[in-house]
Amino acid sequence: WLRDPRYLDDYAVFWFRKGGALRSYSFWAADAIWARCKVTGKRDIAIDLLPDLIANYEQWEKEKLEPDGLFWQVDGCDGMEVSIGGSGKRATINSYMYADARAIAEIASLTGKPEVAKRFREKAERIKTLVQAKLWDPQAKFFKTLPRDKDSLVDVRELHGYTPWYANLPDEGYEQ
């Protein structure tokens, strides 16, 4: 898979053009594709898939973006089985969307689309601000789930609370 790029290229195209069930589960497709491009130097797959990556992101916004600006997800569709913290506005889906927005901005910059790049950088910054403001529990010093129908975070720390660091989302000061 790593030595012959055809496999990963075909897999990436599968998700967007060959019947992949996009949005059945949370995942960071744009970020993964962009990370691979940075490692290999091969950018044609990212450039080719840019319209698909944008369309996927926009569909996530239609389906899962709350009026407060955070994304929500059912916990069983968010990279884990049913969790004690439950469904809602989770650090996972919001970190993935942040990472994807940043990746789309980078790919758009590469292709000479500054207006698209600017729009997605702004989306990423908005998510970052909201995750730090609404999903961070200052007493527990951890990112938690905010149920869709409540104003307070769940009272449990779960492994998915580390996801913002995977996406390089938190500012300095959240690493305690």
SEDO-193058 format. One record per residue (C-alpha): residue number from 1; x, z, y. Coordinates in Angstrom, 2 decimals, m for minus. Layout:
NUM	X	Z	Y
...
END
This chain:
1	0.00	0.00	0.00
2	2.83	0.76	2.37
3	5.13	m2.08	1.37
4	2.49	m4.80	1.33
5	0.35	m4.70	4.49
6	m2.40	m6.84	2.94
7	m3.94	m3.82	1.27
8	m4.30	m1.68	4.37
9	m5.31	m4.70	6.46
10	m8.05	m5.56	3.98
11	m9.17	m1.95	3.82
12	m9.41	m1.74	7.61
13	m11.36	m5.00	7.77
14	m13.60	m3.85	4.90
15	m14.95	m0.93	6.93
16	m15.96	m3.12	9.84
17	m16.74	m6.54	8.36
18	m17.15	m6.34	4.62
19	m19.83	m3.74	4.00
20	m18.15	m0.44	4.75
21	m20.66	2.29	5.49
22	m19.50	3.17	8.98
23	m20.77	6.48	10.34
24	m21.89	7.79	6.93
25	m19.13	10.34	7.39
26	m16.95	11.30	10.32
27	m13.62	9.53	10.44
28	m11.08	8.41	12.99
29	m10.74	4.70	12.22
30	m9.37	3.54	15.57
31	m6.81	6.34	15.65
32	m5.67	5.58	12.10
33	m5.35	1.86	12.79
34	m3.45	2.49	16.02
35	m1.12	5.03	14.33
36	m0.30	2.48	11.66
37	0.48	m0.09	14.34
38	2.85	2.30	16.05
39	4.68	2.92	12.77
40	4.89	m0.68	11.59
41	5.06	m2.49	14.93
42	2.41	m4.84	13.56
43	m0.43	m4.89	16.08
44	m2.47	m7.95	15.14
45	m4.97	m6.01	12.98
46	m5.71	m3.58	15.84
47	m6.09	m6.41	18.32
48	m8.36	m8.33	15.95
49	m10.52	m5.27	15.26
50	m10.76	m4.07	18.88
51	m14.34	m5.40	19.39
52	m15.38	m3.72	16.13
53	m13.72	m0.44	17.09
54	m15.52	m0.47	20.42
55	m18.87	m1.31	18.79
56	m18.39	1.49	16.25
57	m17.58	3.99	18.99
58	m20.61	2.96	21.03
59	m22.86	3.28	17.99
60	m21.55	6.81	17.42
61	m22.53	7.52	21.03
62	m26.05	6.22	20.41
63	m26.50	8.21	17.21
64	m24.60	11.46	17.74
65	m23.84	12.09	21.42
66	m25.76	14.99	22.92
67	m26.85	15.08	26.58
68	m24.16	17.71	27.26
69	m21.45	15.18	26.33
70	m20.43	16.57	22.94
71	m20.93	14.83	19.60
72	m22.71	16.56	16.74
73	m22.50	16.09	12.99
74	m24.03	17.44	9.81
75	m21.33	19.58	8.23
76	m21.61	17.90	4.82
77	m20.88	14.53	6.47
78	m17.95	15.83	8.48
79	m15.17	15.80	5.92
80	m16.24	18.88	3.97
81	m19.05	20.29	1.93
82	m21.70	22.48	3.49
83	m19.87	25.09	5.55
84	m20.65	28.62	6.63
85	m20.56	27.54	10.30
86	m23.15	24.85	9.65
87	m23.95	21.63	11.42
88	m23.75	21.05	15.14
89	m21.24	20.25	17.81
90	m18.10	20.60	15.76
91	m14.41	20.50	16.61
92	m13.93	17.83	13.93
93	m16.24	15.04	15.10
94	m15.31	15.65	18.73
95	m11.58	15.55	17.95
96	m12.07	12.32	16.00
97	m13.99	10.73	18.85
98	m11.34	11.89	21.32
99	m8.58	10.36	19.18
100	m10.54	7.13	18.72
101	m11.21	6.82	22.46
102	m7.50	7.25	23.18
103	m6.58	4.68	20.51
104	m9.12	2.16	21.81
105	m7.69	2.65	25.31
106	m4.18	1.93	24.02
107	m5.25	m1.17	22.11
108	m7.25	m2.40	25.11
109	m4.18	m1.93	27.33
110	m2.13	m3.91	24.85
111	m4.62	m6.78	25.00
112	m4.80	m6.93	28.79
113	m8.19	m5.27	29.18
114	m7.52	m2.58	31.79
115	m11.20	m1.92	32.52
116	m11.88	m1.16	28.84
117	m8.76	1.00	28.66
118	m9.83	2.97	31.74
119	m13.36	3.48	30.40
120	m12.09	4.85	27.08
121	m9.44	7.05	28.69
122	m12.23	8.59	30.75
123	m14.31	9.15	27.61
124	m11.36	10.88	25.95
125	m10.76	13.12	28.96
126	m14.44	14.07	29.11
127	m14.44	15.06	25.42
128	m11.21	17.02	25.84
129	m12.63	18.97	28.76
130	m15.87	19.73	26.93
131	m14.22	20.75	23.65
132	m11.98	23.20	25.48
133	m14.85	24.52	27.60
134	m17.63	24.70	25.01
135	m16.07	24.92	21.54
136	m13.22	27.32	22.29
137	m13.92	30.98	21.57
138	m11.61	32.93	23.90
139	m12.06	36.19	21.97
140	m11.24	34.66	18.58
141	m8.78	32.22	20.17
142	m10.13	29.44	18.00
143	m12.30	26.32	18.11
144	m15.73	26.85	16.56
145	m19.05	25.12	15.97
146	m21.81	25.18	18.57
147	m25.19	24.73	16.88
148	m27.32	22.07	18.53
149	m30.17	24.47	19.24
150	m28.13	27.45	20.47
151	m26.04	28.42	23.46
152	m23.45	30.44	21.57
153	m20.75	29.55	19.08
154	m21.02	30.54	15.44
155	m19.27	33.79	14.62
156	m16.89	32.40	12.01
157	m13.49	30.74	12.00
158	m13.15	27.75	9.68
159	m10.29	25.42	8.85
160	m11.87	22.58	10.80
161	m11.18	24.59	13.94
162	m7.60	23.35	13.67
163	m8.65	19.68	13.99
164	m8.18	19.47	17.78
165	m4.44	19.94	17.24
166	m4.37	17.02	14.80
167	m5.68	14.86	17.63
168	m3.31	16.40	20.21
169	m6.40	17.41	22.17
170	m5.75	20.96	23.42
171	m3.87	21.62	26.60
172	m1.05	24.16	26.61
173	m2.40	27.68	26.27
174	m4.73	27.11	23.31
175	m2.02	27.54	20.70
176	m2.29	31.33	20.49
END
